[in-house]
Amino acid sequence: MSFDRESLALLDEALAVLADGFRHLPDVPQTLDVAQLREPLLAAARRLQDNAPYHHPLYVGHMQKPPHPVARLAYTLTLWLNPNNHAYDGGRASSIMEQEAIGEIARMIGWTDSQGHLCGGGTLANFEALWVAREQHPGKAIAASSQAHYTHERLSGVLGVPFRSIAADAHGRMDAAALEDALQDGTIGTVVVTLGTTATGAVDPLGRILALRARHTFRIHVDAAYGGYFTLADNLDADTRQAFDCVAQADSLAIDPHKHGLQPYGCGCVLFRDPAVRHHYRHDSPYTYLSSDDPHLGEISLECSRPGAAAVALWATQRLLPLVPGGAFAQDLAAGRMAALALYHALAGDARFAPLFPPPLDIVVWAVRADIASQASLRARALHAAAREHDLHLALVTLPRAMLETCAPVRTWDTDTLTCLRACVMKPEHREWMDEILARLDTAAALVR
Ligand SMILES: *Cc1c(COP(=O)(O)O)cnc(C)c1O
């Protein structure tokens, strides 16, 4: 397949508009020798061929796809200036665009007076939220489910805060009863609620966890790095919808525009419901915040330098695709989930496979049936490799036995975990490509037998 190059003409036009804003400055003679760039650039292009085709619908492996063309162009356009959103001095327009874009994400989840900013990614967003949580509840533990992202435990260690792992149910959701047991001793200060786990897209029961605050005092941080945008989709199941509908009652939220928000990597977002948390960021920098009395983004962020280009790309994307229910962006998310449901039903009707449970979002996980568990894991690995030979790119995930008892893929358990296949059906084109994906899966599975 070829890449879109038509849009490059638009970049040329936009660069002329940008240059127009600086035409009063004396001209600087161009010394750039474009011919010299050719060899390293083409060498880089050849090196990049050594990648899976993340851009192609036959790639359904990890949660990965290229940014929207408007994000790619807006990001590239901004690089001619390279603003730094640590302060207005470093990037005036792009800081304001960041605040506008962030405000739209906050409104999407129902917050109008929150505080937040962009950051390097979901891990950084969670880190900042857990740091604020520690400042709010010093000495108390952070709890997350056994299916939460692995970095929560690591980040708790970095922050010097005890970490408590809470059991997950057969659907990979935090077990609210197990959480209530853990809350009894009063040592937990913050609960991380995952809306869309990385492994299976499981959505923790946020409503039931919020209800526990009637009897226990704790902060709630929602890790919606992957799933956050699905609040706009109109085809969620009832439990998932209910969880998303109460996100506004949480204290903080992480969401990754670089996962489902069509952005280049390096774009996470952290939001706090209460803007008063900004007092935790107090510092006294002698040189960065000189020229304006307005609060700078750098004064409410753990990081200092941050790419203005990331903010401009997000701003432009949301201008084209507003974060509203029923809009084109929302419809694309819903299409991915429909494709995931189609994949789930096809697998459920195939005696060779045992899909875990209907996908809450757009991630489908299935085991390959066998008599014994270790054999099922081997078959999954073999099928993963065989599919790749047919240009179908899947991912592998290892899950605890408890999450597989319902779909019962094996008769005998000789291991505590099972390696399964996983597909992130996150491109809107996946709906149309599902027959092709299933045909290639069938071919690969026939070879593995
Ligand atoms: C991806 C992910 C993270 C980590 O985010 P990065 O952007 O990769 O740093 C955290 N939590 C969940 C639920 C995720 O899916």
The ligand as a Gaussian input file, in Angstrom:
#p B3LYP/6-31G(d) Opt

LIG

0 1
 C       -1.285000       2.409000      27.982000
 C       -1.764000       2.469000      29.370000
 C       -1.020000       3.090000      30.380000
 C        0.372000       3.635000      30.115000
 O        0.298000       4.706000      29.236000
 P        1.577000       5.138000      28.322000
 O        0.995000       6.209000      27.476000
 O        1.974000       3.908000      27.569000
 O        2.630000       5.616000      29.238000
 C       -1.554000       3.159000      31.638000
 N       -2.752000       2.641000      31.907000
 C       -3.510000       2.010000      30.976000
 C       -4.840000       1.465000      31.347000
 C       -3.034000       1.908000      29.666000
 O       -3.760000       1.262000      28.739000

